[in-house]
Amino acid sequence: MKKIEIGLFGFGVVGEGIYEVLKAKKQLGANIKKVVIKHPNKKRNAPQELFTTDAHEILNDPSINLVVELIDDADAAFEIVKKSFAQGKSVVSANKKMIAEHHQELIALSRQHGVAFLYEASVCGSVPIIRNLEEYFDNDLLHSVQGIVNGSTNYILSQMTEEGTDYSTALKDAQACGFAENDPTLDVEGTDAAYKLSIIALHAFGKKIEAQNIICKGITALDAFDFQYAKEKNSVIKLIAKCHTNQEGTLEALTVVPTFVSKENSLGRTNNEYNGVLVESALADEQFFYGKGAGRYPTSSAVLSDISAYRYGYQYEYKKGNTHFVEDENCKGTFYISYPKTYNLNKLIFSSIEKEFTSTNRSFTIGELTFGMLKKSKIISTPGISVISLN
Ligand code: HSE
């Protein structure tokens, strides 16, 4: 059995989790030799001699063959990963921001140095979606991949819907549970989900899109009025990341937007920190992947799976290609847009209007509009305006 000597970067929620798991499971034959940390004076539940603040203790150690990168700072992580590759070390990472921002370069560098670069833990925590999209759905024509890919926002929305918790208490709870990013705006503004969707699109459809070009709306503008509307329709609001093809099988659009989902369907029943990904394909029809998307042990389980995959020489092959994605701006969707009664919504943005409603304080309009118009109108970034997909 190939001996795995690990250099670990980061000893936060997931770093400590993976340390504990590997310590308990000696039969895995993977040993953490050194851990690089930023704050040496912080009390940690591991022997002091394991820690260093000097990255070279890992990078220059020839006995370390695998770097596990679990730090928060995406720029620092990018430097660590590049240097690790240059030293002939394979890398397991959970850093979705770094991967989404530098995917092409990281793939090219790992190939150039003949090392593995694995990142199952970067998308949906414990849910094994990347390797499945890469391997299992290689032969079956994919129509769409959509899902709840951010545990924190799903936790917040579930608590608000099911328990009547207010937004800021639910967010604090998500932070206390270790689900949220250090900067939770990445979660609540949908950015974290956009990073993950960008990674998914490459493995599902062989297309690369920068996260900042994905139509993205988080959960901060949602109003009690919207939750009430969802309830009347026997629906719930979920933050859904989606990529889908047109009838010719060409990838058409990528979106991260709050979406009305029936309470009864698989995504509607995915609550709290759980993630769920619905894959639609020509032969298999619908398949649903479900599991914990955030937190110490669920994320550690994906890191562990990559460590094990490294042992048997697994590498992503990007068999579906790796070309740049250009969105079809004419692609249409049906959206519910709610706004304060005093706001003057430009109705010309809609290609057609299905329904309008006004109450004492707030109004909504439901209609069809092109994704190009959705972007151009800037309605998605206007504070206090809710945009919720009905598709
Ligand atoms: N903040 C992320 C989430 C952590 O809530 O899903 C897991 O990627």
Residues whose N, C-alpha, C, O or C-beta is under 5 A from the ligand:
A	BS01	HSE	S122 V149 N150 G151 S152 F179 A180 E181 D187 G293 A294
